[in-house]
């Protein structure tokens, strides 16, 4: 599995997240609530919506989907980016999952033959 480390910046506060899955089968980017809480990225119950995240085998987990402003992943500024917050570490062993939405927004190309990812 393609596991990466990312530097996540939220409203000027930074955290390095290891064990982030680069997942071409996941439509939405999700981060573990416990991991990103230290930079102030928390569930926004007023503006967010509860959603079900479906994994392998059809199992579902409850998460919160919300638009986040002032988010940066590595050097990519993602203003007004839709993410999900949920329990990914305990359930799946990842601090987060970068989904296809992130790949499209940033122009990420995944080369499975070379086992590399790069940007246009």
FIGUVEX-641534 format. One line per 3 residues: their letters; for each residue y, z, x negated of C-alpha. Coordinates in pm, 1 decimal. Each point is the difference from the previous one (the first is absolute). Last residue first. Layout:
BEGIN
A = Y/Z/X ~ ...
END
This chain:
BEGIN
XXX = 1756.9/-1336.1/-209.0 ~ -126.6/352.7/-57.0 ~ -317.5/105.2/-175.8
XXX = -337.0/153.6/70.1 ~ -292.2/-29.5/-234.5 ~ -378.4/-6.1/20.9
XXX = -6.7/-346.6/-159.9 ~ -224.8/-144.8/271.2 ~ 144.4/231.1/266.6
XXX = 354.3/-121.4/-54.0 ~ 225.7/205.1/228.8 ~ 346.5/-140.5/58.0
XXX = 281.1/236.8/92.8 ~ 303.2/-161.8/163.4 ~ 171.4/336.5/61.7
XXX = 15.8/-11.0/382.4 ~ -333.6/-182.2/27.6 ~ -185.8/244.5/-224.8
XXX = 159.3/302.8/166.2 ~ -101.1/-121.9/348.5 ~ -347.7/-82.3/-134.5
XXX = -61.9/367.7/-60.3 ~ 68.6/241.7/-282.7 ~ -227.1/295.7/70.2
XXX = 87.7/355.0/-91.5 ~ -104.2/309.5/-188.2 ~ -357.6/-126.7/24.4
XXX = -329.5/190.0/39.2 ~ -81.7/-140.6/346.4 ~ 8.8/299.6/235.4
XXX = 153.2/270.7/-217.2 ~ 243.7/-229.6/-174.8 ~ 93.5/-222.3/293.8
XXX = 126.5/251.9/254.1 ~ 294.5/-160.7/172.5 ~ 337.4/-164.3/-40.8
XXX = 46.5/-360.5/106.4 ~ 262.7/-237.9/-123.4 ~ 256.4/-241.1/146.1
XXX = 266.8/-95.2/-254.5 ~ 367.9/33.9/93.8 ~ 107.0/-35.4/-363.6
XXX = -280.0/-91.1/-236.7 ~ 147.5/-2.6/-350.7 ~ -266.0/-131.2/-238.2
XXX = 12.9/132.6/-357.0 ~ -303.0/231.8/32.0 ~ -15.3/68.9/372.7
XXX = 346.6/74.9/134.7 ~ 87.5/154.5/333.0 ~ 362.5/43.5/107.8
XXX = -77.9/-43.6/369.1 ~ -335.8/68.0/160.2 ~ -119.4/-142.5/331.0
XXX = -273.8/210.3/153.5 ~ -369.8/5.3/76.2 ~ -175.4/335.6/22.2
XXX = -371.8/38.2/-61.6 ~ -309.6/84.4/201.6 ~ -327.6/-105.4/-156.3
XXX = -247.7/-252.2/133.0 ~ -356.2/-88.1/-90.5 ~ -78.4/-367.4/67.6
XXX = -261.4/-29.8/-274.3 ~ 256.7/-43.6/-273.5 ~ 335.8/139.4/96.5
XXX = 218.0/2.5/309.4 ~ 339.2/168.9/-5.8 ~ 99.3/126.3/344.1
XXX = 368.1/30.8/67.7 ~ 251.3/274.3/80.8 ~ 352.6/-134.7/20.3
XXX = 305.7/72.5/-210.7 ~ 362.9/61.2/95.6 ~ -12.1/361.0/123.2
XXX = -328.2/99.8/-166.9 ~ 127.9/-103.3/-342.4 ~ -295.1/81.6/-224.7
XXX = 114.3/93.7/-347.8 ~ 132.8/-175.7/-308.2 ~ 198.8/281.4/-159.0
XXX = -101.6/-69.4/-359.8 ~ -255.0/286.0/2.6 ~ -140.3/-119.8/334.5
XXX = -134.1/-317.9/-158.6 ~ -340.7/138.0/-106.8 ~ -67.0/222.0/302.1
XXX = 72.5/-280.6/247.5 ~ -235.0/-246.6/-168.7 ~ 162.9/-340.9/-6.5
XXX = -57.4/-308.6/214.4 ~ 92.0/-366.5/-38.9 ~ -97.9/-216.1/296.7
XXX = -227.1/-302.2/46.1 ~ -298.1/128.9/-197.9 ~ -256.6/-256.2/-111.5
XXX = 187.0/-104.8/-314.8 ~ -9.3/363.6/-115.3 ~ 167.8/114.4/-320.6
XXX = -128.7/357.2/2.4 ~ 223.5/270.6/-144.5 ~ -181.8/238.5/-234.9
XXX = 307.5/114.9/-187.2 ~ 328.8/76.8/167.6 ~ 299.8/65.9/-221.4
XXX = 278.9/178.9/181.6 ~ 371.3/-61.7/13.7 ~ 295.1/136.4/197.7
XXX = 299.9/-233.3/46.1 ~ -31.3/-34.7/378.0 ~ -370.3/-76.9/-34.6
XXX = -134.2/-134.9/-327.3 ~ -370.0/-76.7/-42.6 ~ -124.1/-84.5/-347.8
XXX = -333.9/-168.6/44.5 ~ -345.4/32.4/-151.0 ~ -265.9/-257.1/82.4
XXX = -359.3/-14.7/125.7 ~ -153.3/-342.5/62.1 ~ -351.0/75.0/123.1
END
